[in-house]
Amino acid sequence: MKEAALIAALDDRRIAGAGFDVLSVEPPRAGNPLLDLDLPNFLLTPHVAWSSREAMQKLADQLIDNIEAFRARGRTQSVV
C-alpha cells in the first residue's frame, strides 16, 4: 500500500473515505503515517473489525457445540 498516496487522496477528497483493519505491514511498524492519521474520513481499527457481538456469539456457540459433541460421543468436529 502506498500510504502517502492514500493520505493525499483522502486529504484532497479524491476519495470519499477509507477504512482499514490491517496495514501493509503487520504488526504495524512505528512511523507508519496511517497510525497517527487524524482525518474524519479515515478509520483504522486495531485488527478486530470482524469481532462484532454476533460474530463473538457465533464463535462461543461453535465452541460449546464442539465440547458437547465430544463429551456426548467422543467425536471431534470443526478440526483444523
Beta strands, then each sheet from edge to edge (+ up, - down):
strand 1: 18-20
strand 2: 42-44
sheet 1: 1+ 2+
end
